[in-house]
Amino acid sequence: MSDNNGLNISRRRALAGIGAIGVASAGAGVGTSAYFSDEESFNGNSLTAGELDLKVDWEEHYNFPQIYGFDDPTDGLDVHRSEPESSDEYVAMPDPSDPMVWVHEDDLVDYMSNTSIEAFPDTDNDGEQEVEGSNFSNGEFFDPCKDGADLPDDLERDSTGIGRTDNGDTNNGDGGNNPLVSLDDVKPGDFGELTLSYHLCDNPGYVWIIGDHSYSEGEWPELANKIQTVWWYDDGDNVFTGNNCDEKLYLADHYQGQRDPTLYEVTINNGNAVTSELTSISKDKFAGTHIGTSPDGGTVYMVAEGEDELAVYDYDSDSLTFEPIDVGDYSLGQITQAAVDTDGTLWIGSTSDYLFEIPDPENPVVTNRLDVDINISGADNVFASNGQFYLYTDAGNMLHAVDLLSGNTMEVAELETGEDLTGLTIRDTGSGSLLGSVTGGTELIEFDLSGTELDRYSLSGDLTDHGFGDMATGTLCERQIRRSTLADDLNALQGGGLQLDDLGLEECFMPGFTRYIGFAWWLPTDVGNEVQGDSIEFDIGFYTEQCRHNDSPTGPSSPDT
């Protein structure tokens, strides 16, 4: 249970769903349909079939919302159509490798708000998604298995409840509903983005993106060949930051007050975990420390184990500063873990089984306390680049997924080696396998989401024996699924679909997780009159198939599905 006191909860913490979309036209609307199985039950007897239920929520953006009666999204903001001379502080959109605009990072939140044209759930009908409110089934926050969209029924507009936005984008003018992406006046330089939050309820399932169209090879409207696309595993902010990132790993070490807490950078190389000392803190000041890093990996936040204090290490300047933590009415107790989410919020856990939320670690103020439903006294936690929060406990050597709305946890896997871990991180910039430091040991162990050991690395360099402490992922990078044209996308999706995976490791998705698929499209500025009057009609959606007793799923191309 959360002590949130009315604070806003970011979209990425909403539980999620799965659904169907359509994309762009330069003269006509676009069709849409959904493909998935739902509930079957045998009631009144002794058997009830388990559910394999898919739910969805979404938020869509368009760079020219004026066509639907919105204001100019760039008014008062630092937005450029050509690359600024100093672009380090700008976000290139919609695809960093082929941007249409550059938005200053300080204006990104406002720009995304201004370009949001529809969402589900949209309780105040402003085109942006809301996940808190009394309209939801539990009277507090969005529960996807109860409130999430089932398609196509929930494509209906709803301006007063918890459904879809009702505006010029969603209303076809005749009282009917438009597809999720329905553009009838696409111009060169236009772009849009849609992020779907998808959620499996009740049982594990394999998941595919699928599509259908009626065009023969070589007969695509020219618009479909000219529209560029990129798909990625999003972290919930609707912005593709690219996947050209270098791995950066950190490890903090201390030993029951017998040696100074020390921060190391870790490089995996030829079976070794090579450690390089970065900084240390006197054991008289910090008896121990647990760490989380900013999403870009440039700042490490070192939380004192027994004090309400935070040490901030800046990697580029090799500097260390100290900040007191304003705990308000809370008591942190004995800190056991720390991690930073993809928003930059610091979460610290204590032996009291609470997670404390610090939205701005540079100005550390505790704004919320979450009561976790398991013992986390011997544990570490980590965020994946897709926003999923994992927590490892020595009790049962179990990896858990945590819902940051309710504090509820779900067992993911037991580490097959049965070892206690004092630190946990995720490789490949937050999208790969898990890596843990063995308590009181000399090795790091790499394992997957089933708990299977993949590799071991001997500590070498400045640290060769690890007592207690923490690990953290540096740079978090979203993982690209594919980049192509709309025509190639639809051909690929019709031909058996595109199977999704979890952290690049498991194709079977556990229920109860929050997951996001981002999709961006754009019409390059050098496209000419050859696309005038073109329109595209197609279906695109998702398919799931049970995992249990099904080691070789047939997928959506099977005639039985």
C-alpha positions in Angstrom: 0.0 0.0 0.0 1.2 3.5 -0.9 1.3 6.6 1.3 1.1 8.7 -1.9 -1.0 11.6 -0.6 -2.3 12.7 -4.0 1.1 12.9 -5.8 1.0 12.2 -9.5 2.1 8.7 -10.6 3.9 8.5 -13.9 2.3 6.6 -16.8 5.0 4.0 -16.8 3.9 2.7 -13.4 0.4 1.9 -14.7 -0.2 -1.7 -15.2 -0.7 -2.4 -18.9 -2.5 -4.1 -21.7 -2.4 -5.2 -25.3 -4.3 -4.1 -28.4 -4.5 -3.1 -32.1 -3.6 -0.1 -34.1 -3.7 1.3 -37.6 -1.3 3.9 -39.1 -1.3 6.9 -41.4 -3.0 7.9 -44.6 -2.7 10.8 -47.0 -6.4 11.0 -47.9 -8.4 8.3 -46.1 -8.9 6.8 -42.7 -7.3 3.5 -41.7 -8.9 0.3 -40.6 -8.0 -1.6 -37.5 -8.8 -4.9 -35.8 -7.6 -7.0 -32.8 -6.5 -10.6 -32.7 -6.3 -12.5 -29.5 -7.9 -15.1 -27.3 -10.0 -14.5 -24.3 -11.8 -16.3 -21.5 -13.4 -19.7 -21.6 -15.0 -21.3 -18.6 -16.9 -24.4 -17.5 -19.0 -23.2 -14.6 -21.5 -25.2 -12.6 -19.2 -28.2 -12.8 -15.8 -29.0 -11.3 -13.7 -27.4 -14.0 -13.0 -23.8 -14.9 -10.7 -23.0 -17.7 -7.9 -20.6 -16.8 -7.8 -17.2 -18.6 -5.4 -16.0 -21.1 -6.5 -12.4 -21.2 -4.9 -9.4 -23.0 -5.5 -5.8 -22.0 -4.3 -2.6 -23.4 -3.8 1.1 -22.7 -2.1 3.7 -24.9 -1.1 7.3 -25.6 -0.7 8.7 -29.1 1.2 11.8 -30.3 1.2 13.8 -33.5 3.5 16.7 -34.4 0.7 18.7 -36.0 -2.3 18.4 -33.5 -3.7 21.7 -34.9 -5.6 19.6 -37.4 -7.7 18.4 -34.5 -8.2 21.8 -32.9 -5.2 21.8 -30.6 -2.8 24.7 -30.2 0.6 24.9 -31.9 2.7 22.5 -29.7 5.8 24.5 -30.2 4.5 27.8 -28.8 7.0 29.1 -26.2 9.2 26.0 -26.5 12.7 25.5 -27.8 12.0 23.3 -30.8 14.0 23.3 -34.1 13.4 21.8 -37.5 17.1 21.6 -38.2 19.9 20.4 -35.9 21.0 23.1 -33.4 24.7 24.0 -33.4 25.0 22.6 -29.9 22.7 19.6 -29.9 23.8 17.9 -26.7 20.9 19.3 -24.7 18.3 18.5 -27.4 16.2 15.3 -27.9 16.1 14.3 -31.6 12.6 13.0 -32.6 11.0 10.7 -33.5 14.0 8.6 -34.4 17.5 9.8 -33.3 19.0 8.4 -36.5 16.6 10.3 -38.7 15.0 13.2 -36.8 12.3 15.5 -37.9 12.7 17.9 -35.0 15.0 18.7 -32.1 13.4 19.5 -28.7 15.3 21.0 -25.8 15.4 18.5 -23.0 13.9 21.1 -20.6 10.9 21.4 -22.9 10.4 17.8 -23.7 7.7 17.1 -21.1 5.7 20.1 -22.3 6.2 19.1 -26.0 5.0 15.6 -25.4 1.9 17.0 -23.5 1.2 19.4 -26.3 1.4 16.7 -29.0 -0.7 14.1 -27.2 -3.9 13.7 -29.2 -5.6 10.7 -27.6 -5.2 8.1 -24.9 -6.8 5.3 -23.0 -7.7 5.7 -20.1 -8.4 9.4 -20.4 -10.6 10.3 -17.5 -10.6 14.1 -18.1 -10.7 13.9 -21.9 -7.6 16.1 -22.5 -5.9 13.7 -24.9 -3.4 12.5 -22.2 -3.4 9.3 -20.2 -4.4 9.3 -16.5 -3.7 6.4 -14.2 -5.1 7.8 -10.9 -8.7 8.7 -10.0 -11.9 7.7 -8.3 -13.5 6.5 -11.6 -11.3 3.3 -11.6 -12.7 0.1 -10.4 -10.7 0.2 -7.1 -11.5 3.9 -6.6 -7.8 4.8 -6.6 -5.7 3.8 -9.6 -5.8 2.0 -13.0 -6.0 -1.8 -12.8 -5.6 -3.2 -16.3 -7.2 -6.5 -15.7 -10.4 -4.7 -14.6 -10.1 -1.3 -16.4 -7.9 -2.1 -19.4 -9.2 -2.0 -22.9 -10.6 -5.0 -24.8 -10.7 -4.4 -28.6 -12.5 -3.5 -30.6 -15.2 -2.6 -28.1 -13.1 -0.1 -26.2 -12.2 1.9 -29.3 -15.5 3.6 -28.5 -15.1 7.2 -27.3 -15.8 8.0 -23.6 -15.5 11.6 -22.4 -16.9 11.1 -18.9 -15.7 7.6 -17.7 -12.3 5.8 -17.9 -12.3 5.1 -21.6 -10.9 6.6 -24.8 -10.5 10.3 -25.6 -13.5 11.8 -27.4 -12.2 14.5 -29.8 -11.7 15.3 -33.5 -9.0 12.6 -33.8 -11.2 9.7 -32.5 -14.6 10.8 -33.9 -15.1 10.0 -37.6 -17.7 12.7 -37.9 -20.6 10.3 -38.4 -20.8 9.2 -34.8 -18.4 6.3 -35.3 -14.9 5.7 -34.0 -11.6 6.2 -35.9 -8.7 3.7 -35.5 -6.0 4.6 -33.0 -3.9 6.3 -35.7 -6.1 7.9 -38.4 -4.5 10.8 -40.3 -6.0 12.2 -43.5 -3.6 15.0 -44.4 -0.1 13.7 -44.1 2.6 16.1 -45.3 6.4 15.7 -45.7 8.0 16.4 -42.3 5.0 15.0 -40.4 5.5 12.4 -37.7 3.7 10.6 -35.0 4.2 8.1 -32.2 2.1 5.5 -30.4 3.1 3.6 -27.3 0.9 0.6 -26.2 1.1 -0.7 -22.7 0.3 -4.4 -22.9 -0.6 -6.7 -20.0 -1.2 -10.4 -19.7 -3.7 -11.3 -17.1 -3.7 -14.6 -15.1 -1.4 -16.8 -17.1 1.9 -16.7 -19.0 1.8 -16.3 -22.8 3.9 -15.9 -25.9 3.2 -12.6 -27.7 3.4 -11.6 -31.3 2.8 -8.3 -33.2 0.7 -9.3 -36.3 -0.8 -7.5 -39.2 -3.0 -8.0 -42.3 -3.5 -6.1 -45.6 -5.0 -6.7 -49.0 -2.1 -5.4 -51.2 -0.3 -7.7 -53.5 3.5 -7.5 -53.8 4.5 -4.5 -55.9 1.0 -2.9 -55.6 1.6 -0.8 -52.4 0.5 2.9 -52.5 3.7 4.9 -52.8 2.9 6.5 -49.4 3.5 3.1 -47.7 6.9 2.8 -49.3 7.8 6.4 -48.3 6.7 6.3 -44.7 9.6 5.4 -42.4 9.0 3.5 -39.1 10.8 2.3 -36.0 9.5 -0.1 -33.3 11.1 -0.4 -29.9 10.6 -1.7 -26.3 9.7 1.6 -24.7 10.2 2.6 -21.1 6.8 4.3 -21.0 7.7 7.9 -21.9 6.7 7.6 -25.6 10.2 8.8 -26.7 12.7 6.6 -28.5 16.2 7.5 -27.2 18.0 5.1 -29.4 20.1 2.0 -28.7 23.6 3.1 -29.4 24.8 2.9 -25.8 27.9 1.5 -24.2 27.5 -0.8 -21.2 28.4 0.8 -17.8 28.3 -1.1 -14.6 29.0 0.0 -11.0 29.7 -1.9 -7.8 29.8 -0.5 -4.2 31.6 -2.5 -1.5 31.7 -2.3 2.3 32.3 -4.9 5.1 30.5 -4.3 8.4 32.3 -1.1 9.2 35.7 -2.7 8.8 36.6 -0.9 5.5 35.6 2.3 3.8 32.6 2.0 1.5 34.1 2.2 -2.0 32.6 2.7 -5.5 34.0 0.8 -8.5 33.4 0.7 -12.2 33.1 -2.9 -13.5 34.1 -4.0 -17.0 33.4 -7.6 -18.1 36.3 -8.9 -20.1 37.5 -12.5 -20.9 35.8 -14.1 -18.0 36.8 -11.5 -15.5 35.0 -8.6 -13.8 37.7 -6.0 -13.9 37.1 -3.4 -11.2 38.5 0.2 -11.1 38.2 2.3 -8.0 36.3 5.6 -8.5 35.8 7.0 -5.0 35.5 6.0 -1.3 33.8 7.4 1.8 35.2 7.1 5.3 33.6 4.3 7.3 33.2 6.8 10.1 30.8 8.7 7.9 29.0 5.9 6.1 29.1 2.5 7.7 27.9 1.1 4.4 26.3 2.3 1.2 23.9 1.2 -1.5 23.8 2.8 -5.0 21.6 3.8 -7.9 22.7 5.7 -11.0 21.1 8.3 -13.2 19.6 6.9 -16.4 22.6 8.3 -18.4 25.0 6.6 -16.1 26.9 9.9 -15.4 25.8 10.2 -11.7 25.9 7.6 -8.9 23.8 8.1 -5.8 25.3 6.5 -2.8 22.8 6.1 0.1 24.2 5.8 3.6 23.2 2.6 5.2 22.3 4.0 8.6 22.1 7.8 8.1 19.6 10.1 6.3 22.3 11.2 3.9 23.2 10.8 0.2 26.6 11.0 -1.5 26.5 12.2 -5.1 29.3 11.1 -7.4 29.8 12.8 -10.7 31.6 10.5 -13.1 32.9 13.1 -15.6 34.3 15.5 -13.0 35.3 12.7 -10.6 33.8 14.7 -7.7 31.8 13.6 -4.6 29.3 15.8 -2.7 27.0 15.1 0.2 23.3 15.9 0.6 21.1 15.4 3.6 17.9 13.5 2.8 14.7 15.3 3.8 12.6 12.4 5.2 9.7 14.5 6.4 7.4 12.4 8.6 9.1 9.2 7.5 11.8 7.1 9.2 14.1 5.4 6.7 15.6 2.9 9.2 18.3 0.5 8.0 18.8 0.9 4.2 19.4 -2.3 2.3 19.0 -1.4 -1.4 18.8 1.5 -3.9 17.9 1.9 -7.6 17.0 4.7 -10.0 14.1 4.3 -12.5 14.0 5.4 -16.1 12.4 8.7 -14.9 15.4 9.4 -12.7 13.5 8.8 -9.5 15.6 7.2 -6.7 13.9 4.3 -4.8 15.6 3.1 -1.5 14.5 0.1 0.5 14.9 -0.7 4.2 14.7 -3.5 6.6 11.2 -2.2 7.5 10.1 -3.6 4.1 9.3 -0.1 2.8 10.4 1.5 -0.5 10.9 5.2 -0.2 10.5 7.4 -3.3 12.9 10.4 -4.0 11.8 12.0 -7.3 14.8 14.3 -7.5 18.0 12.8 -6.1 19.9 16.1 -6.6 17.4 17.6 -4.1 16.7 14.5 -2.0 13.2 14.7 -0.5 11.2 11.6 0.3 7.7 12.1 -1.1 6.2 8.6 -0.8 6.5 5.3 1.1 5.5 2.0 -0.4 4.8 -1.0 1.8 6.2 -4.1 0.0 4.5 -7.4 0.6 7.7 -9.4 1.1 10.7 -9.3 3.4 13.4 -7.2 1.7 15.9 -7.0 4.6 18.5 -9.0 2.6 17.9 -7.8 -1.0 18.9 -5.6 -3.9 16.8 -4.1 -6.7 17.2 -2.8 -10.2 15.2 -1.2 -13.0 15.3 -2.6 -16.6 15.5 -0.2 -19.5 11.8 -1.0 -20.2 10.8 0.3 -16.8 10.3 -3.0 -15.1 11.4 -3.1 -11.4 13.1 -6.3 -10.2 14.0 -7.1 -6.6 16.1 -10.1 -5.4 15.8 -11.4 -1.9 18.1 -13.9 -0.1 15.0 -15.4 1.4 14.5 -18.3 -1.0 17.1 -16.7 -3.4 14.1 -15.4 -5.3 13.8 -12.8 -8.0 10.6 -10.8 -7.8 8.8 -8.2 -10.0 7.3 -5.3 -8.0 4.2 -3.2 -8.8 5.1 0.3 -7.8 1.5 1.3 -7.5 0.4 -1.3 -4.9 3.6 -2.7 -3.5 2.5 -6.2 -4.6 5.3 -8.5 -5.8 5.3 -11.5 -8.1 7.9 -14.3 -7.9 9.8 -14.5 -11.2 12.5 -17.1 -10.7 14.6 -18.8 -8.0 18.4 -18.6 -8.7 19.3 -22.2 -9.4 22.7 -22.0 -7.6 21.0 -21.0 -4.3 23.5 -18.3 -3.6 22.9 -15.1 -1.6 23.5 -11.9 -3.6 24.3 -8.6 -2.2 24.2 -6.6 -5.5 22.0 -6.9 -8.6 22.2 -5.2 -12.0 21.2 -5.8 -15.6 23.6 -6.1 -18.5 23.4 -4.6 -22.0 22.3 -1.2 -20.8 19.4 -2.5 -18.9 18.0 -4.8 -21.5 20.0 -8.0 -21.1 20.6 -10.7 -18.5 20.9 -10.1 -14.8 24.2 -9.9 -13.0 24.6 -10.3 -9.2 27.5 -10.0 -6.8 27.8 -13.0 -4.5 27.8 -12.0 -0.8 31.2 -12.3 0.8 32.5 -13.8 -2.5 35.0 -13.3 -5.3 32.7 -13.6 -8.3 29.8 -12.1 -10.2 27.1 -14.5 -11.5 25.1 -13.8 -14.6 21.7 -15.4 -14.9 18.5 -15.2 -16.9 14.8 -14.6 -16.0 14.3 -18.3 -15.3 17.1 -18.3 -12.7 19.5 -20.3 -14.9 23.2 -19.5 -14.5 24.7 -18.2 -17.7 28.2 -17.3 -16.7 30.6 -16.4 -13.8 33.2 -13.7 -13.7 36.1 -13.5 -11.2 36.7 -10.2 -9.5 40.0 -8.7 -10.5 41.7 -5.3 -10.6 41.2 -3.0 -7.6 38.7 -5.3 -5.8 39.1 -9.0 -5.7 36.9 -10.0 -2.7 33.4 -8.5 -2.2 31.9 -8.2 1.2 28.5 -6.4 1.1 27.1 -3.6 -0.9 25.3 -3.1 -4.2 25.5 -3.1 -8.0 23.9 -0.7 -10.4 23.3 -0.4 -14.2 24.8 2.8 -15.7 23.4 3.9 -19.0 19.8 2.7 -19.7 19.0 2.3 -23.4 15.8 1.3 -25.0 16.1 -1.7 -27.3 15.0 -1.4 -31.0 12.8 -4.1 -32.5 13.0 -3.1 -36.1 13.4 0.0 -38.4 11.9 -0.1 -41.9 9.2 1.3 -44.1 5.5 0.9 -43.4 5.1 -1.4 -46.5 7.9 -3.7 -45.3 6.5 -3.7 -41.8 3.1 -4.8 -42.9 4.5 -7.6 -45.1 6.6 -8.9 -42.2 3.7 -8.7 -39.8 1.3 -10.5 -42.1 3.8 -13.3 -42.7 3.6 -14.9 -39.3 4.0 -11.9 -37.2 7.0 -10.7 -35.1 7.5 -12.5 -31.8 8.4 -10.4 -28.8 10.8 -11.3 -26.1 11.5 -10.2 -22.5 14.9 -8.5 -21.9 16.1 -10.4 -24.9 16.0 -13.6 -22.9 12.6 -15.2 -22.5 9.9 -15.5 -25.1 7.3 -16.6 -22.6 5.9 -13.5 -20.8 4.9 -13.8 -17.2 1.6 -12.2 -16.3 1.4 -9.1 -14.1 4.3 -7.2 -15.7 4.2 -3.7 -17.2 5.5 -3.7 -20.8 5.5 -1.1 -23.6 5.9 -1.2 -27.4 6.7 2.1 -29.0 5.9 2.8 -32.7 6.9 5.9 -34.5 6.3 6.9 -38.2 7.5 9.8 -40.2 7.3 11.1 -43.8 10.7 12.4 -44.8 10.9 16.0 -46.0 12.4 15.1 -49.4 9.2 13.2 -50.4 7.4 15.0 -53.2 4.1 14.9 -55.0 4.2 11.2 -55.8 2.3 10.5 -52.5 -0.5 13.0 -53.0 -3.9 11.4 -52.8 -2.5 8.0 -51.5 -4.2 6.2 -48.7 -3.4 3.0 -46.8 -5.7 0.5 -45.2 -4.5 -2.3 -43.0 -5.0 -4.1 -39.7 -2.3 -4.5 -37.1 -2.6 -6.1 -33.7 -1.3 -8.6 -31.2 -1.6 -12.4 -30.7 -0.9 -14.5 -27.6 -0.6 -18.2 -27.0 -0.3 -20.1 -23.8 3.1 -21.1 -22.5 2.1 -23.9 -20.2 2.6 -27.4 -21.8 3.5 -25.6 -25.0 7.3 -25.6 -25.6 6.8 -25.2 -29.4 4.2 -22.5 -30.0 2.7 -22.5 -33.4 2.3 -18.7 -33.5 -0.3 -16.7 -35.4 0.4 -18.2 -38.8 -1.2 -21.5 -37.7 -4.6 -22.2 -39.3 -5.9 -23.2 -35.8 -5.5 -19.7 -34.6 
